[in-house]
Amino acid sequence: MGKSVPFSVRLTSEDADYVAALQIPEALTPSDKIRHIISESRKRSESQSSFSELAKRFEDDFLPTINLLRQLEYDAQQESEILHFFADWLSLACAEFAKGPRSSDDLQNFEARVVRQAFKLIEQTIRMAITSDAPCYDPSIIRNGCQRTIELVRLIKTDFE
């Protein structure tokens, strides 16, 4: 690590409150927290992350929403399997897209990887429509949404025959 350089910055009171409230392990002071934020930002922009690192990063980004969802579900004694699947899927799909193609020779493989992710979501959603009581807050959302998908599949199937 290089020599520390004093750096002054002015923040709005809202931003200062935000920094003060941040919970970052091993970063207790506002200066520690700001150094951590800058360090993380630099790592993100400079590194060629692996797929698993990118997936973890997106998972971390979505964690506040996932935690809120879990707490609200606990309080309401409800659960939506589709939302939990979607949260996992979203991290992986975002990581796949963020990883991008490796070169112009990889364009077709990149497209195939992204499309595979899209079909995972479609297939899981359709699986939930098999029963009349899909494991989500409102099963009719799944059934109604899948009906349009089934109509499209019938049209596509006709074109393939």
N, C-alpha and C positions, 0 to 999 in steps of 0.2 A: 504494500500500500504506500502511496506517495505521501508527501508532506501535506498536512492540512492547511487549507487556505480559508481565512475568514470570509464569509459571504453573508451579506445582509439582504433581507427580503422583507417587503411589507405585505401583509395579508389582511384581507377583510376580517372583521370579527367573526363572521360565519365560518370562514376557512380556518381561522385560528382555533375556534371551538371544535371544528371537525378534527383537526390534527391532534388536539388535546384528548379527544374522545377515542381516537384510534387505539385499538388493542393490537399491538405488535409485540410478540415475544422478544425479550431482550432489547426493546427500544422503549425506554421509559420517558425520556425528555422529548420536548418538541424537536430539538436538534437531532436526536437519535432517530426519531420517526421520519423527519424530512430526509436525512441521509439514507435511511432504508428505502423510502419511496423512490429516490433518485437512483439508488443502486439497482432496485428491481426493474425500473424503467430502462436503465442502460442494458441490463441483462437481456431483457425482452427484445430490444432493438438490435443488439449486437450478436446474439447467438443464433445458431442454426439448431433449433430445438428438435429433439426427437418427437415422434408421434406421441409417446406416453407423456413426455413433459408438457406438450401442448394440451393434451387432454386434461392433465392435472391442473394446468393454468386456467382452462375454461371452467373446469369443475369448481375451482376456488372462486372464480368470478361469479358463478351462479349460487354459491353456498349461502349467501344471505337469504336469497329467495327460497331455496330448498329448506333452510332452517325455519323460516317463517311458515312455509307450507306445512311442515311437520308439526309445528306448534299449533297452528290453527286446526289442523286435522285432529290432533290429540284433544284439543279443547272441544271440538264439535263431535268427536267420536265418529269420524268419517275418514275414508281414505280413497284416493284416486290412483289406481294402479297405472293408468295411462299417463298421468302427470309425472309420476316417479320414473316410468320408463322414458318419457320424453326428456326429462332432465338428464338422465344418463346418456340417451341417444344424442342430445344436443351437444354435450361436451365432446363426444366422439366425432360427430359430424363437423362441428366447428374446427376441431383439431385436424381432421382430414383436409378440409378446405384450406386452412391456414398453412398446412404443410406444403400445399401447392405441388405443381409438377416439378420434377427434378431437372428437366431439360425439355427441349422440343421433342425429343424421342419418347418422352414419358407422357405426352399429352393424352394419348388413348388410355393408358393405364390410370392416369389421374382421373379422367372422366369416369372410367369404370369403378374406381374406388368411391367416388362421390355418389354415383348412381346407386351402388350397392347400399350405401348408407341411407339414401332416400327410400329404397325398397324395404329396408329393415323397418322403418317407421310405418310404411303402408301395410306391410304384412302383420305387424304387431297390432295395429289398429283394427284390421280386418279380423284377426283372431279374437279380439275382444267382442266382436259383433256376433260371434257364434251362439252365445247364450243370450237369453232375453234380459238377464240382469248383469250386464258388464260391470266389472269392479271399478266403478267410478261414481262420482257424485250423482250424475244424471245419465243413466244408461241410454236414454233416448238420443242423446247427442251422438253417441257412437253408431247406433242403428241408423239414424237419419243420415249421418254423414256417409256411412258405408253404402247406403242405397244408391246414392249418386255415383259412387265409385263402381258399384256392381253394374250399373247401367253403362258406364263407360267401358268396362271390361267386356260386356256383351257386344258392344259395338266394335271394339277392337278384335274380339274373337271372330266375328263375322268377316272382318277384313282378312284375317289369317287363314280362313277356310277356303 
